[in-house]
Amino acid sequence: MEPTAKRSVIPPDDPNRELAIARPETDETLPHVCVVGDTYTILVSGKQTNQRYSLIDMLVADEGGPPPHRHDFEELFVLLDGEIEFTFRGDKHVVHAGESINIPANAPHNFKNVSGRTARMLCMCTPAGQEEFFLLIGDRVPTRTSPPPEVSAAEQERRKRLLFELAPKYRTELLIPNG
């Protein structure tokens, strides 16, 4: 009697999936987008990971960061430079360069750069999708260090309405007044 070969529980390799190497300083194909005055570079998109995760390089201006919000996906931040104050369920936590913080799905949170200079961090969202939201609501810029464009008060109001309109589609709830 022949021994039976064990079947792998891991699916076979998908040759249609490609290796992704992100070079934010030199790769001119990477999208750079200004959101709330900060510049986010999409290093790895959901399209590249079969929607498993996305990876975003974030340059956060002094005093910059998003308003309070929550969403139904996980976010892992790795601080590369500076200090960021995360508010998680109302409690403040300062994260320094070299440290990481995971925000569980559905938890109210926001962050603010408290370094006195631009801070840099990586953000992994799992599953992916947040990067698509950023690309719709932000301004494309040529490089990751390009300054954010000037936006009129009327345009800021239009964008705020768009933000509230699109947030539910991208599984996000803004915890600020709409109006």
C-alpha positions in Angstrom: 0.0 0.0 0.0 1.4 3.4 -1.0 1.6 6.2 1.5 -0.8 9.0 0.8 0.7 12.4 0.1 -0.4 15.2 2.4 -2.4 17.9 0.8 -1.4 21.4 1.6 -3.9 23.6 3.3 -2.2 26.6 1.7 -3.6 27.6 -1.7 -1.3 27.3 -4.7 0.8 30.3 -5.7 -1.1 32.8 -7.8 1.3 33.8 -10.7 -0.8 36.8 -11.5 0.2 38.5 -8.3 3.4 40.5 -8.5 6.1 41.5 -6.1 5.7 45.0 -4.8 8.7 47.2 -3.9 8.0 50.7 -2.7 10.6 53.4 -3.1 8.9 56.6 -1.9 11.8 58.9 -2.6 12.4 57.9 -6.2 9.4 56.0 -7.6 7.5 58.6 -9.6 4.5 56.2 -10.1 3.6 56.2 -6.4 0.6 58.4 -5.7 1.1 61.2 -3.2 -2.0 62.9 -1.8 -2.6 65.8 0.6 -5.3 65.1 3.2 -6.1 67.5 6.0 -2.8 69.3 5.3 -0.7 66.2 5.6 0.9 64.2 2.7 0.2 60.5 2.3 2.1 58.3 -0.1 0.4 55.0 -1.1 3.3 52.5 -0.8 1.3 49.3 -1.3 -2.4 49.5 -2.4 -5.2 47.0 -1.9 -5.1 46.2 -5.6 -1.6 44.9 -5.0 -2.5 42.8 -2.0 -5.8 41.3 -3.1 -7.4 43.8 -0.7 -5.8 42.2 2.3 -4.0 45.5 3.4 -2.6 48.8 2.3 0.5 50.6 3.5 0.7 54.3 3.6 3.7 56.6 4.3 2.4 59.6 6.2 4.1 63.0 6.5 2.2 64.7 9.3 2.7 68.5 9.6 3.3 70.1 13.0 0.0 70.1 14.8 -1.5 68.1 11.9 -3.7 65.0 11.9 -7.2 64.0 11.2 -10.4 64.8 13.2 -11.9 62.2 15.5 -13.3 59.3 13.6 -13.7 55.5 13.6 -13.9 52.8 11.0 -14.4 49.0 10.8 -10.8 48.1 9.9 -7.6 47.9 11.9 -4.8 50.5 11.6 -1.3 49.8 12.6 1.0 52.9 12.9 4.8 52.7 13.1 6.3 56.1 14.0 9.6 56.7 12.0 10.3 60.3 13.1 8.8 62.7 15.6 6.1 62.4 18.2 2.4 61.8 17.6 -0.3 62.1 20.2 -3.0 59.5 19.6 -6.4 59.9 21.3 -8.0 56.5 21.7 -11.4 56.2 23.3 -10.8 59.6 24.9 -7.4 58.8 26.4 -4.2 60.4 25.1 -1.1 58.4 24.3 2.2 59.9 23.0 4.0 57.6 20.6 7.7 58.3 19.8 10.0 57.4 16.9 10.6 53.6 16.8 7.3 52.8 18.5 4.1 51.3 17.1 0.4 51.6 18.0 -2.5 49.5 16.8 -6.0 51.0 16.6 -8.6 48.2 16.8 -11.5 48.3 14.4 -14.6 50.4 15.4 -12.7 52.4 18.2 -13.0 56.2 18.2 -9.6 57.8 17.7 -7.6 60.6 16.1 -4.0 61.7 16.2 -2.0 65.0 16.3 1.6 65.7 15.6 3.1 67.2 18.8 6.8 67.1 17.7 7.1 70.8 16.8 8.2 69.6 13.3 7.0 67.3 10.6 6.6 63.7 11.8 6.7 60.6 9.6 5.0 57.3 10.1 3.8 54.2 8.3 0.1 53.2 8.5 -1.1 49.7 7.6 -4.8 49.4 7.1 -6.3 45.9 7.1 -8.3 45.2 5.1 -7.4 47.7 2.4 -9.6 50.5 1.1 -8.7 53.6 3.1 -6.1 54.5 0.5 -8.9 54.8 -2.1 -10.8 57.1 0.2 -7.7 59.4 0.6 -7.2 59.5 -3.1 -10.8 60.7 -3.6 -10.9 63.4 -0.9 -7.3 64.7 -1.1 -5.2 66.7 -3.6 -2.6 64.8 -5.7 0.8 66.3 -5.4 4.0 65.5 -7.4 6.2 64.2 -4.5 5.9 63.1 -0.9 7.5 66.3 0.3 5.4 68.7 -1.9 3.6 71.4 0.1 -0.2 71.1 0.3 -2.0 73.3 -2.2 -3.8 76.5 -1.1 -7.6 75.9 -0.8 -10.3 78.6 -0.6 -12.9 78.6 2.2 -15.6 77.7 -0.4 -13.6 74.8 -1.6 -12.9 73.6 2.0 -16.7 73.6 2.6 -17.3 71.6 -0.6 -14.6 69.1 0.5 -16.1 68.8 3.9 -19.5 67.9 2.3 -17.7 65.3 0.1 -15.9 63.9 3.1 -19.2 63.3 4.9 -20.8 61.9 1.7 -18.1 59.4 0.9 -17.1 58.3 4.5 -19.8 55.6 4.8 -18.8 54.0 1.5 -15.3 53.6 2.9 -16.5 52.2 6.2 -15.6 55.4 8.1 -17.6 57.5 10.6 -16.5 61.1 11.3 -17.1 62.1 14.9 -17.4 65.8 14.2 -20.4 67.9 13.4 -21.4 68.1 9.8 -22.3 71.7 9.1 
